[in-house]
Amino acid sequence: MTTERTESTGVLVCGGGPAGMMLGLLLARAGINVTVLEKHADFLRDFRGDTVHASTIRLMDELGLGEKFRRLPQSRLGDLEAPLPDGSRIRLSDFASLPAPYNYVAMIPQWDLLDFLAAEAATEPTFTLRKNTAVTGLIKEDGKIAGVRYRTREGAAGEIRAQLTVAADGRHSIIRKELGLSPKQYSVPFDTWWFRLPRHAGEQDEIARLAGEFKGDQIALSFTRQDYYQIAYFTVKGADARLRAQGVERFRERIADVLPQYADRVDHIADMDDLHLLDVQLNRLKRWYADGVLLIGDAAHAMSPAGGMGINLAIQDAVAAATILAEPLRRHHVTTADLAKIQKRRWRPTVIVQTVQRMLHRTMFVPAFAGKGARPPRPLVFLARRLPAFKKFPSKLIAYGPRPEHAPDFARRTA
């Protein structure tokens, strides 16, 4: 039996990922009543991005959270390296050349980051986090979005009305679907299969360490967790059915070939159901808003994992949204012109990052899957070899992204 309820809030954020939790924290610090809906019971879900970029680390300091953030389990991402046809590797970045202390990208389990943001937001009296609560539809009144309908895991149904609804519910956004919006899709040459392998007692890899391997037409990444390794295996898009049909023994052979350091434990892949497919998408909406609703992060622009810049871009969306909307929200008068300012501010950074990702797809992944070997674009190799200072450019692009955002004055605190 379900129970219908009608509630209200100032801002309703749908989705408790990095963009949603950061926006909730910032708006709560502005004194705005904000409710975040998260459909899961917790943030402990595998196979999510773990990069926290220099611009976000700087943001944590501006929010007075830097010392606490640095106590979370994390490691530093190594410089960007790429394979060359002769089997050697070339270093394309130099994070150490950036101004300290924001001269690195942190690798941190995403659930730790989200728990951290949720705990800090919970100290604000105007913040509410509702877990186990899934959006089922939009409330539309006189051509405006006035809130959402929801259902809890226990079966209770209801409505939450809001001055503004924000879709931060990812690449499979329910709100985007309800609005009838369809993003422009860009070609992606690969999908990703995620799975776990055990970490043996005595192995000293640093928690959150990332390592990558290219071999023939295979690409794999390994993330070090507390007691296991999280593996991402890349191969040509649409190959899921073929890989599964080949069976688990053949897949184990593939992993032992590309990641020989784990050959002694591939038997822990019990069957093909242990593989979790990520259908990689790269897309963006032409318009990120309608009257009463804003879309940010992957709901507005799904990113490829190439370069690991999606989380940073989503958090920057949230900061821009909070900065622009705080005053209109206080006046209870948010217009589509206000929402358009957010898209205008974040459009060019999104296009730049997606253009870089498409270049990486063409130059690294497509040749690798064709058996021609992965290699970076020749001009990048030339510049990296002849002009050492050039490495600062890709370092800054990865660490900060184009147009990094700063914490608004109303959200800043001292540590």
Secondary structure as a PSIPRED ss2 file (coil, helix, strand):
# PSIPRED VFORMAT (PSIPRED V4.0)

   1 M C   1.000  0.000  0.000
   2 T C   1.000  0.000  0.000
   3 T C   1.000  0.000  0.000
   4 E E   0.000  0.000  1.000
   5 R E   0.000  0.000  1.000
   6 T E   0.000  0.000  1.000
   7 E E   0.000  0.000  1.000
   8 S E   0.000  0.000  1.000
   9 T E   0.000  0.000  1.000
  10 G E   0.000  0.000  1.000
  11 V E   0.000  0.000  1.000
  12 L E   0.000  0.000  1.000
  13 V E   0.000  0.000  1.000
  14 C E   0.000  0.000  1.000
  15 G C   1.000  0.000  0.000
  16 G C   1.000  0.000  0.000
  17 G C   1.000  0.000  0.000
  18 P H   0.000  1.000  0.000
  19 A H   0.000  1.000  0.000
  20 G H   0.000  1.000  0.000
  21 M H   0.000  1.000  0.000
  22 M H   0.000  1.000  0.000
  23 L H   0.000  1.000  0.000
  24 G H   0.000  1.000  0.000
  25 L H   0.000  1.000  0.000
  26 L H   0.000  1.000  0.000
  27 L H   0.000  1.000  0.000
  28 A H   0.000  1.000  0.000
  29 R H   0.000  1.000  0.000
  30 A C   1.000  0.000  0.000
  31 G C   1.000  0.000  0.000
  32 I C   1.000  0.000  0.000
  33 N C   1.000  0.000  0.000
  34 V E   0.000  0.000  1.000
  35 T E   0.000  0.000  1.000
  36 V E   0.000  0.000  1.000
  37 L E   0.000  0.000  1.000
  38 E C   1.000  0.000  0.000
  39 K C   1.000  0.000  0.000
  40 H C   1.000  0.000  0.000
  41 A C   1.000  0.000  0.000
  42 D C   1.000  0.000  0.000
  43 F C   1.000  0.000  0.000
  44 L C   1.000  0.000  0.000
  45 R C   1.000  0.000  0.000
  46 D C   1.000  0.000  0.000
  47 F C   1.000  0.000  0.000
  48 R C   1.000  0.000  0.000
  49 G C   1.000  0.000  0.000
  50 D C   1.000  0.000  0.000
  51 T E   0.000  0.000  1.000
  52 V E   0.000  0.000  1.000
  53 H C   1.000  0.000  0.000
  54 A H   0.000  1.000  0.000
  55 S H   0.000  1.000  0.000
  56 T H   0.000  1.000  0.000
  57 I H   0.000  1.000  0.000
  58 R H   0.000  1.000  0.000
  59 L H   0.000  1.000  0.000
  60 M H   0.000  1.000  0.000
  61 D H   0.000  1.000  0.000
  62 E H   0.000  1.000  0.000
  63 L C   1.000  0.000  0.000
  64 G C   1.000  0.000  0.000
  65 L C   1.000  0.000  0.000
  66 G H   0.000  1.000  0.000
  67 E H   0.000  1.000  0.000
  68 K H   0.000  1.000  0.000
  69 F H   0.000  1.000  0.000
  70 R H   0.000  1.000  0.000
  71 R C   1.000  0.000  0.000
  72 L C   1.000  0.000  0.000
  73 P C   1.000  0.000  0.000
  74 Q C   1.000  0.000  0.000
  75 S E   0.000  0.000  1.000
  76 R E   0.000  0.000  1.000
  77 L C   1.000  0.000  0.000
  78 G C   1.000  0.000  0.000
  79 D C   1.000  0.000  0.000
  80 L C   1.000  0.000  0.000
  81 E E   0.000  0.000  1.000
  82 A E   0.000  0.000  1.000
  83 P E   0.000  0.000  1.000
  84 L C   1.000  0.000  0.000
  85 P C   1.000  0.000  0.000
  86 D C   1.000  0.000  0.000
  87 G C   1.000  0.000  0.000
  88 S C   1.000  0.000  0.000
  89 R E   0.000  0.000  1.000
  90 I E   0.000  0.000  1.000
  91 R E   0.000  0.000  1.000
  92 L C   1.000  0.000  0.000
  93 S C   1.000  0.000  0.000
  94 D C   1.000  0.000  0.000
  95 F H   0.000  1.000  0.000
  96 A H   0.000  1.000  0.000
  97 S H   0.000  1.000  0.000
  98 L C   1.000  0.000  0.000
  99 P C   1.000  0.000  0.000
 100 A C   1.000  0.000  0.000
 101 P C   1.000  0.000  0.000
 102 Y C   1.000  0.000  0.000
 103 N C   1.000  0.000  0.000
 104 Y C   1.000  0.000  0.000
 105 V C   1.000  0.000  0.000
 106 A E   0.000  0.000  1.000
 107 M E   0.000  0.000  1.000
 108 I C   1.000  0.000  0.000
 109 P C   1.000  0.000  0.000
 110 Q H   0.000  1.000  0.000
 111 W H   0.000  1.000  0.000
 112 D H   0.000  1.000  0.000
 113 L H   0.000  1.000  0.000
 114 L H   0.000  1.000  0.000
 115 D H   0.000  1.000  0.000
 116 F H   0.000  1.000  0.000
 117 L H   0.000  1.000  0.000
 118 A H   0.000  1.000  0.000
 119 A H   0.000  1.000  0.000
 120 E H   0.000  1.000  0.000
 121 A H   0.000  1.000  0.000
 122 A C   1.000  0.000  0.000
 123 T C   1.000  0.000  0.000
 124 E C   1.000  0.000  0.000
 125 P C   1.000  0.000  0.000
 126 T C   1.000  0.000  0.000
 127 F E   0.000  0.000  1.000
 128 T E   0.000  0.000  1.000
 129 L E   0.000  0.000  1.000
 130 R E   0.000  0.000  1.000
 131 K C   1.000  0.000  0.000
 132 N C   1.000  0.000  0.000
 133 T E   0.000  0.000  1.000
 134 A E   0.000  0.000  1.000
 135 V E   0.000  0.000  1.000
 136 T E   0.000  0.000  1.000
 137 G E   0.000  0.000  1.000
 138 L E   0.000  0.000  1.000
 139 I E   0.000  0.000  1.000
 140 K E   0.000  0.000  1.000
 141 E E   0.000  0.000  1.000
 142 D C   1.000  0.000  0.000
 143 G C   1.000  0.000  0.000
 144 K E   0.000  0.000  1.000
 145 I E   0.000  0.000  1.000
 146 A E   0.000  0.000  1.000
 147 G E   0.000  0.000  1.000
 148 V E   0.000  0.000  1.000
 149 R E   0.000  0.000  1.000
 150 Y E   0.000  0.000  1.000
 151 R E   0.000  0.000  1.000
 152 T E   0.000  0.000  1.000
 153 R C   1.000  0.000  0.000
 154 E C   1.000  0.000  0.000
 155 G C   1.000  0.000  0.000
 156 A C   1.000  0.000  0.000
 157 A E   0.000  0.000  1.000
 158 G E   0.000  0.000  1.000
 159 E E   0.000  0.000  1.000
 160 I E   0.000  0.000  1.000
 161 R E   0.000  0.000  1.000
 162 A E   0.000  0.000  1.000
 163 Q E   0.000  0.000  1.000
 164 L E   0.000  0.000  1.000
 165 T E   0.000  0.000  1.000
 166 V E   0.000  0.000  1.000
 167 A E   0.000  0.000  1.000
 168 A C   1.000  0.000  0.000
 169 D C   1.000  0.000  0.000
 170 G C   1.000  0.000  0.000
 171 R C   1.000  0.000  0.000
 172 H C   1.000  0.000  0.000
 173 S C   1.000  0.000  0.000
 174 I H   0.000  1.000  0.000
 175 I H   0.000  1.000  0.000
 176 R H   0.000  1.000  0.000
 177 K H   0.000  1.000  0.000
 178 E H   0.000  1.000  0.000
 179 L H   0.000  1.000  0.000
 180 G C   1.000  0.000  0.000
 181 L C   1.000  0.000  0.000
 182 S C   1.000  0.000  0.000
 183 P C   1.000  0.000  0.000
 184 K E   0.000  0.000  1.000
 185 Q E   0.000  0.000  1.000
 186 Y C   1.000  0.000  0.000
 187 S C   1.000  0.000  0.000
 188 V C   1.000  0.000  0.000
 189 P C   1.000  0.000  0.000
 190 F E   0.000  0.000  1.000
 191 D E   0.000  0.000  1.000
 192 T E   0.000  0.000  1.000
 193 W E   0.000  0.000  1.000
 194 W E   0.000  0.000  1.000
 195 F E   0.000  0.000  1.000
 196 R E   0.000  0.000  1.000
 197 L E   0.000  0.000  1.000
 198 P E   0.000  0.000  1.000
 199 R C   1.000  0.000  0.000
 200 H C   1.000  0.000  0.000
 201 A C   1.000  0.000  0.000
 202 G C   1.000  0.000  0.000
 203 E C   1.000  0.000  0.000
 204 Q C   1.000  0.000  0.000
 205 D C   1.000  0.000  0.000
 206 E C   1.000  0.000  0.000
 207 I C   1.000  0.000  0.000
 208 A C   1.000  0.000  0.000
 209 R C   1.000  0.000  0.000
 210 L E   0.000  0.000  1.000
 211 A E   0.000  0.000  1.000
 212 G E   0.000  0.000  1.000
 213 E E   0.000  0.000  1.000
 214 F E   0.000  0.000  1.000
 215 K E   0.000  0.000  1.000
 216 G C   1.000  0.000  0.000
 217 D C   1.000  0.000  0.000
 218 Q E   0.000  0.000  1.000
 219 I E   0.000  0.000  1.000
 220 A E   0.000  0.000  1.000
 221 L E   0.000  0.000  1.000
 222 S E   0.000  0.000  1.000
 223 F E   0.000  0.000  1.000
 224 T E   0.000  0.000  1.000
 225 R C   1.000  0.000  0.000
 226 Q C   1.000  0.000  0.000
 227 D C   1.000  0.000  0.000
 228 Y E   0.000  0.000  1.000
 229 Y E   0.000  0.000  1.000
 230 Q E   0.000  0.000  1.000
 231 I E   0.000  0.000  1.000
 232 A E   0.000  0.000  1.000
 233 Y E   0.000  0.000  1.000
 234 F E   0.000  0.000  1.000
 235 T E   0.000  0.000  1.000
 236 V E   0.000  0.000  1.000
 237 K C   1.000  0.000  0.000
 238 G C   1.000  0.000  0.000
 239 A C   1.000  0.000  0.000
 240 D H   0.000  1.000  0.000
 241 A H   0.000  1.000  0.000
 242 R H   0.000  1.000  0.000
 243 L H   0.000  1.000  0.000
 244 R H   0.000  1.000  0.000
 245 A H   0.000  1.000  0.000
 246 Q H   0.000  1.000  0.000
 247 G H   0.000  1.000  0.000
 248 V H   0.000  1.000  0.000
 249 E H   0.000  1.000  0.000
 250 R H   0.000  1.000  0.000
 251 F H   0.000  1.000  0.000
 252 R H   0.000  1.000  0.000
 253 E H   0.000  1.000  0.000
 254 R H   0.000  1.000  0.000
 255 I H   0.000  1.000  0.000
 256 A H   0.000  1.000  0.000
 257 D H   0.000  1.000  0.000
 258 V H   0.000  1.000  0.000
 259 L C   1.000  0.000  0.000
 260 P H   0.000  1.000  0.000
 261 Q H   0.000  1.000  0.000
 262 Y H   0.000  1.000  0.000
 263 A H   0.000  1.000  0.000
 264 D H   0.000  1.000  0.000
 265 R H   0.000  1.000  0.000
 266 V H   0.000  1.000  0.000
 267 D H   0.000  1.000  0.000
 268 H H   0.000  1.000  0.000
 269 I C   1.000  0.000  0.000
 270 A C   1.000  0.000  0.000
 271 D C   1.000  0.000  0.000
 272 M H   0.000  1.000  0.000
 273 D H   0.000  1.000  0.000
 274 D H   0.000  1.000  0.000
 275 L C   1.000  0.000  0.000
 276 H E   0.000  0.000  1.000
 277 L E   0.000  0.000  1.000
 278 L E   0.000  0.000  1.000
 279 D C   1.000  0.000  0.000
 280 V C   1.000  0.000  0.000
 281 Q C   1.000  0.000  0.000
 282 L C   1.000  0.000  0.000
 283 N E   0.000  0.000  1.000
 284 R E   0.000  0.000  1.000
 285 L C   1.000  0.000  0.000
 286 K C   1.000  0.000  0.000
 287 R C   1.000  0.000  0.000
 288 W C   1.000  0.000  0.000
 289 Y E   0.000  0.000  1.000
 290 A E   0.000  0.000  1.000
 291 D C   1.000  0.000  0.000
 292 G C   1.000  0.000  0.000
 293 V E   0.000  0.000  1.000
 294 L E   0.000  0.000  1.000
 295 L E   0.000  0.000  1.000
 296 I C   1.000  0.000  0.000
 297 G H   0.000  1.000  0.000
 298 D H   0.000  1.000  0.000
 299 A H   0.000  1.000  0.000
 300 A C   1.000  0.000  0.000
 301 H C   1.000  0.000  0.000
 302 A C   1.000  0.000  0.000
 303 M C   1.000  0.000  0.000
 304 S C   1.000  0.000  0.000
 305 P C   1.000  0.000  0.000
 306 A C   1.000  0.000  0.000
 307 G C   1.000  0.000  0.000
 308 G C   1.000  0.000  0.000
 309 M C   1.000  0.000  0.000
 310 G H   0.000  1.000  0.000
 311 I H   0.000  1.000  0.000
 312 N H   0.000  1.000  0.000
 313 L H   0.000  1.000  0.000
 314 A H   0.000  1.000  0.000
 315 I H   0.000  1.000  0.000
 316 Q H   0.000  1.000  0.000
 317 D H   0.000  1.000  0.000
 318 A H   0.000  1.000  0.000
 319 V H   0.000  1.000  0.000
 320 A H   0.000  1.000  0.000
 321 A H   0.000  1.000  0.000
 322 A H   0.000  1.000  0.000
 323 T H   0.000  1.000  0.000
 324 I H   0.000  1.000  0.000
 325 L H   0.000  1.000  0.000
 326 A H   0.000  1.000  0.000
 327 E H   0.000  1.000  0.000
 328 P H   0.000  1.000  0.000
 329 L H   0.000  1.000  0.000
 330 R H   0.000  1.000  0.000
 331 R C   1.000  0.000  0.000
 332 H C   1.000  0.000  0.000
 333 H C   1.000  0.000  0.000
 334 V C   1.000  0.000  0.000
 335 T C   1.000  0.000  0.000
 336 T H   0.000  1.000  0.000
 337 A H   0.000  1.000  0.000
 338 D H   0.000  1.000  0.000
 339 L H   0.000  1.000  0.000
 340 A H   0.000  1.000  0.000
 341 K H   0.000  1.000  0.000
 342 I H   0.000  1.000  0.000
 343 Q H   0.000  1.000  0.000
 344 K H   0.000  1.000  0.000
 345 R H   0.000  1.000  0.000
 346 R H   0.000  1.000  0.000
 347 W H   0.000  1.000  0.000
 348 R H   0.000  1.000  0.000
 349 P H   0.000  1.000  0.000
 350 T H   0.000  1.000  0.000
 351 V H   0.000  1.000  0.000
 352 I H   0.000  1.000  0.000
 353 V H   0.000  1.000  0.000
 354 Q H   0.000  1.000  0.000
 355 T H   0.000  1.000  0.000
 356 V H   0.000  1.000  0.000
 357 Q H   0.000  1.000  0.000
 358 R H   0.000  1.000  0.000
 359 M H   0.000  1.000  0.000
 360 L H   0.000  1.000  0.000
 361 H H   0.000  1.000  0.000
 362 R H   0.000  1.000  0.000
 363 T H   0.000  1.000  0.000
 364 M H   0.000  1.000  0.000
 365 F H   0.000  1.000  0.000
 366 V H   0.000  1.000  0.000
 367 P H   0.000  1.000  0.000
 368 A H   0.000  1.000  0.000
 369 F H   0.000  1.000  0.000
 370 A C   1.000  0.000  0.000
 371 G C   1.000  0.000  0.000
 372 K C   1.000  0.000  0.000
 373 G C   1.000  0.000  0.000
 374 A C   1.000  0.000  0.000
 375 R C   1.000  0.000  0.000
 376 P C   1.000  0.000  0.000
 377 P C   1.000  0.000  0.000
 378 R H   0.000  1.000  0.000
 379 P H   0.000  1.000  0.000
 380 L H   0.000  1.000  0.000
 381 V H   0.000  1.000  0.000
 382 F H   0.000  1.000  0.000
 383 L H   0.000  1.000  0.000
 384 A H   0.000  1.000  0.000
 385 R H   0.000  1.000  0.000
 386 R H   0.000  1.000  0.000
 387 L C   1.000  0.000  0.000
 388 P H   0.000  1.000  0.000
 389 A H   0.000  1.000  0.000
 390 F H   0.000  1.000  0.000
 391 K H   0.000  1.000  0.000
 392 K H   0.000  1.000  0.000
 393 F H   0.000  1.000  0.000
 394 P H   0.000  1.000  0.000
 395 S H   0.000  1.000  0.000
 396 K H   0.000  1.000  0.000
 397 L H   0.000  1.000  0.000
 398 I H   0.000  1.000  0.000
 399 A H   0.000  1.000  0.000
 400 Y H   0.000  1.000  0.000
 401 G C   1.000  0.000  0.000
 402 P C   1.000  0.000  0.000
 403 R C   1.000  0.000  0.000
 404 P C   1.000  0.000  0.000
 405 E C   1.000  0.000  0.000
 406 H C   1.000  0.000  0.000
 407 A C   1.000  0.000  0.000
 408 P C   1.000  0.000  0.000
 409 D H   0.000  1.000  0.000
 410 F H   0.000  1.000  0.000
 411 A H   0.000  1.000  0.000
 412 R C   1.000  0.000  0.000
 413 R C   1.000  0.000  0.000
 414 T C   1.000  0.000  0.000
 415 A C   1.000  0.000  0.000
